[in-house]
Amino acid sequence: MTITDGPVLTMPGAPVAFHVMAKPTGAICNLDCEYCFFLSKEMLYPGSRFRMAAELQETYIRQLMAAHARAPEVTVAWQGGEPTMMGLDFFRRSVELEREHARPGQRVLNTIQTNGTLLDDEWGAFLAENGFLVGISIDGPRELHDTYRVDKGGKPTFDRVIRGLDVLKRHGVDWNVLTTIHAANGEHGRAVYTFLRDELGATFIQFIPIVERATEQTLPIAEAGWGGPGRPLYIQDGNLVTHRSVGPGQYGRFMIDVFEEWVRRDIGTVYVQMFDTALASFHGEPGGMCVHAETCGQQVALEHTGDLYSCDHYVEPGYLLGNIGERPLLELIVLPQQHEFGQAKRDTLTRYCLDCEVRFACNGGCPKDRFAATPDGEPGLHYLCPSYKDFFGHVTEPMRAMSGLLRAGRPPADLMASYASADARRGRNDPCPCASGRKWKRCHGAAPQAS
């Protein structure tokens, strides 16, 4: 039996918990980052004000709480576009609605992903008081960040983002960093990581590769960026990529570069999402990244209109599940088409993937980027397959070692002593173990450079 609008909503086969990425401003943003595919989603709603209505806000919070009635915790996640453009009153009301509709004893975690440029002390006080976890988007040191992360006038944004981060620090707000990896910063893994760690003080970091798909027809327009007039609607189509996209093997090289710094100094003190996910896989547990999960389908995207889509990367007509104003959230999440969408991630793997020694950790990557061909010509291989094979292959031994430490009741950080011992015996002119081809003294054996 389904109760569609009461305090509890149950349904056969419904998940205990799922993740909704809600976009109260839709694709609207005060910046114009060149690689932001989501800017083009404005075209899906011509004439819209791109502001989630108060009635829909209440409907969403009520349905989200009801759908998680069996879960001890529910996450209310806001993203964009730029969600802070809704203003503080919207989020104050959201917190009030959560308190009204949450189940007894149910913990509510609020998260918001922002470019940070609109944050001030009033925002800082509110976010701290209500325990928000804030993700802030920073692509590395100034010259790397400002390559593509610009405002509507094409001006750099680094200083404004750092001012926003300073607000979060000043008010004691929990924050983490989301850094996209692209053509501009893809060769600077260690420099980007040490900047985030040493200059910003980041202890939780997500690295997201930028892969902008295009067809022969859309590529010339897409090369100029997804904002502005005349842009195409970004959909998951085409086997070409823009010049901003990270290279097929570049992302893996970046992550190895970061790993070799992290594994020597930061295990247990800096948390890199990709490394946590990899360790979980090697330890026989599910990781935290849907990209490397065996199946998907339980991380949906909610537009400002109430339209629910299969995934944040598939906000396009073919993946519209329905509208929560017309049909409850939980009914949409269990639709057969959504189940099939999630299972297809596993069921459409190429033979090359099925035979791969790191499939248990990689699982073929996100389907949105499976537009390459295998060595024998089978379509459907992930564009970043060379990176995934390099990275997971490179970390196999240390991940197994950390898993062994966990099984022995010891902290994974104990591995750092083994690295220190090996490094002490390493000659300055020996090859760096990161496999960059550079000498140890000029690679990970050199002191990190200040930004």
PyMOL commands that set and color helices and strands:
alter all, ss='L'
color gray80, all
select helices_A, chain A and resi 37-44+54-67+83-86+88-101+121-129+142-148+158-170+189-199+219-222+250-265+273-282+290-292+312-314+317-319+329-333+336-347+351-354+359-362+367-369+385-394+396-407+412-424+440-442
alter helices_A, ss='H'
color red, helices_A
select strands_A, chain A and resi 19-22+73-78+107-114+133-137+174-181+204-209+213-214+240-241+271-272+299-302+307-309+320-323+372-373+379-381
alter strands_A, ss='S'
color yellow, strands_A
deselect
rebuild
show_as cartoon
